[in-house]
Amino acid sequence: MFDFKFDANALANKVILVTGAGDGIGKKAALTYASLGATVILLGKTTQKLEAVYDAIVEQGSPEPAIIPLDLKGATKQNYLDMVSTIKSQFGRLNGALLNAAMLGELSPFAQIHEQIWNDVMQVNVNSQYLLAQALLPLLQTTPDSSLVFTSSGVGNKGKAYWGAYSVSKFAIEGMMQVIADEYDTTSVRTNAINPGATNTKMRSVAYPGEDAKTVAYPADIMPAYVYLMCNDSVDVNGQVINAQ
Ligand SMILES: NC(=O)c1ccc[n+]([C@@H]2O[C@H](COP(=O)([O-])OP(=O)(O)OC[C@H]3O[C@@H](n4cnc5c(N)ncnc54)[C@H](OP(=O)(O)O)[C@@H]3O)[C@@H](O)[C@H]2O)c1
């Protein structure tokens, strides 16, 4: 595991957007960031799941979060611009954004990838990330020491048979991260990616239906890397892929 020890107030007074915050790794990251003092903006597709995370954050005594229900498959550039102006008017700043939401699509031989699945995976995992990052960067730039974190995968820098569109989309994410990191190198924004590694979530169980879920890490186990990239200890880290395991 990525070894990083942090204080109980490591993220105090930070405003952090987490996409895919209703389930899996994003849910655990949102709860963890909030427990360390951050005000978390929960973005996701299923409002009920976001509300449950909202309640859990309030129950654990953390700063009151905000909810943004948004389906990245259908969202437009204007939706993201509106979202950023709402964040700006409500909070006045954005210290970090964890772009975590993604879809797996279908694992299949390359020759049999359906065009619709390919397009959906690219829309959610790549195009929406470009639109989100483009909308978020001006606000991140006005906040000192801000952190933009993309989510890659073990198949994001080495292609693997049957991982098709998902693998290609994660290569694109690593490329997007590097382009932005290089362009914004002299600004207050640092841009990196996390590779969570095999983690016990819905997505993992769909990809590996026969696997004993107890043999892989839980989202809680990989949180040190997620906290590291959001807190001030990583201010000088830019353009890197951090392996959470
Ligand atoms: N788990 C692993 O082993 C593993 C390994 C490598 C990389 N990753 C990456 O880690 C990240 C989190 O994965 P996970 O395992 O936590 O997956 P997950 O359990 O399937 O959770 C994905 C989250 O993304 C949201 N989401 C999916 N499509 C969306 C859309 N169109 N619009 C808005 N939100 C959407 C989901 O919302 P709903 O629940 O509302 O659908 C859910 O909250 C992903 O980027 C994944 O590629 C995971």
PDBQT file of the ligand as one rigid body, heavy atoms in Angstrom, charges set to zero:
ROOT
HETATM    1  N1  LIG A 301     -12.240  -1.001  -8.416  1.00  0.00    +0.000 N 
HETATM    2  C1  LIG A 301     -11.094  -1.258  -9.019  1.00  0.00    +0.000 C 
HETATM    3  O1  LIG A 301     -10.497  -2.346  -8.873  1.00  0.00    +0.000 OA
HETATM    4  C2  LIG A 301     -10.469  -0.216  -9.908  1.00  0.00    +0.000 A 
HETATM    5  C3  LIG A 301      -9.208  -0.483 -10.468  1.00  0.00    +0.000 A 
HETATM    6  C4  LIG A 301      -8.619   0.469 -11.288  1.00  0.00    +0.000 A 
HETATM    7  C5  LIG A 301      -9.255   1.681 -11.531  1.00  0.00    +0.000 A 
HETATM    8  N2  LIG A 301     -10.492   1.915 -10.983  1.00  0.00    +0.000 N 
HETATM    9  C6  LIG A 301     -11.097   3.221 -11.242  1.00  0.00    +0.000 C 
HETATM   10  O2  LIG A 301     -11.498   3.800 -10.023  1.00  0.00    +0.000 OA
HETATM   11  C7  LIG A 301     -12.634   4.649 -10.220  1.00  0.00    +0.000 C 
HETATM   12  C8  LIG A 301     -13.755   4.255  -9.274  1.00  0.00    +0.000 C 
HETATM   13  O3  LIG A 301     -14.136   2.926  -9.583  1.00  0.00    +0.000 OA
HETATM   14  P1  LIG A 301     -15.014   2.017  -8.597  1.00  0.00    +0.000 P 
HETATM   15  O4  LIG A 301     -14.391   0.686  -8.619  1.00  0.00    +0.000 OA
HETATM   16  O5  LIG A 301     -15.279   2.714  -7.330  1.00  0.00    +0.000 OA
HETATM   17  O6  LIG A 301     -16.357   1.921  -9.478  1.00  0.00    +0.000 OA
HETATM   18  P2  LIG A 301     -17.902   1.824  -9.049  1.00  0.00    +0.000 P 
HETATM   19  O7  LIG A 301     -18.038   1.127  -7.752  1.00  0.00    +0.000 OA
HETATM   20  O8  LIG A 301     -18.572   1.277 -10.239  1.00  0.00    +0.000 OA
HETATM   21  O9  LIG A 301     -18.295   3.351  -8.832  1.00  0.00    +0.000 OA
HETATM   22  C9  LIG A 301     -18.278   4.230  -9.924  1.00  0.00    +0.000 C 
HETATM   23  C10 LIG A 301     -18.925   5.522  -9.533  1.00  0.00    +0.000 C 
HETATM   24  O10 LIG A 301     -18.958   6.336 -10.707  1.00  0.00    +0.000 OA
HETATM   25  C11 LIG A 301     -20.289   6.792 -10.914  1.00  0.00    +0.000 C 
HETATM   26  N3  LIG A 301     -20.605   6.915 -12.332  1.00  0.00    +0.000 N 
HETATM   27  C12 LIG A 301     -20.543   5.955 -13.274  1.00  0.00    +0.000 A 
HETATM   28  N4  LIG A 301     -21.012   6.424 -14.436  1.00  0.00    +0.000 NA
HETATM   29  C13 LIG A 301     -21.384   7.710 -14.222  1.00  0.00    +0.000 A 
HETATM   30  C14 LIG A 301     -21.972   8.717 -15.021  1.00  0.00    +0.000 A 
HETATM   31  N5  LIG A 301     -22.312   8.486 -16.294  1.00  0.00    +0.000 N 
HETATM   32  N6  LIG A 301     -22.220   9.917 -14.460  1.00  0.00    +0.000 NA
HETATM   33  C15 LIG A 301     -21.928  10.159 -13.167  1.00  0.00    +0.000 A 
HETATM   34  N7  LIG A 301     -21.390   9.240 -12.352  1.00  0.00    +0.000 NA
HETATM   35  C16 LIG A 301     -21.123   8.024 -12.877  1.00  0.00    +0.000 A 
HETATM   36  C17 LIG A 301     -21.162   5.734 -10.267  1.00  0.00    +0.000 C 
HETATM   37  O11 LIG A 301     -22.432   6.297  -9.975  1.00  0.00    +0.000 OA
HETATM   38  P3  LIG A 301     -23.735   5.367  -9.775  1.00  0.00    +0.000 P 
HETATM   39  O12 LIG A 301     -23.389   4.435  -8.644  1.00  0.00    +0.000 OA
HETATM   40  O13 LIG A 301     -24.794   6.329  -9.494  1.00  0.00    +0.000 OA
HETATM   41  O14 LIG A 301     -23.883   4.620 -11.075  1.00  0.00    +0.000 OA
HETATM   42  C18 LIG A 301     -20.350   5.348  -9.052  1.00  0.00    +0.000 C 
HETATM   43  O15 LIG A 301     -20.592   6.229  -7.987  1.00  0.00    +0.000 OA
HETATM   44  C19 LIG A 301     -12.987   4.520 -11.708  1.00  0.00    +0.000 C 
HETATM   45  O16 LIG A 301     -12.382   5.562 -12.419  1.00  0.00    +0.000 OA
HETATM   46  C20 LIG A 301     -12.355   3.184 -12.087  1.00  0.00    +0.000 C 
HETATM   47  O17 LIG A 301     -12.077   3.134 -13.465  1.00  0.00    +0.000 OA
HETATM   48  C21 LIG A 301     -11.104   1.005 -10.188  1.00  0.00    +0.000 A 
ENDROOT
TORSDOF 0
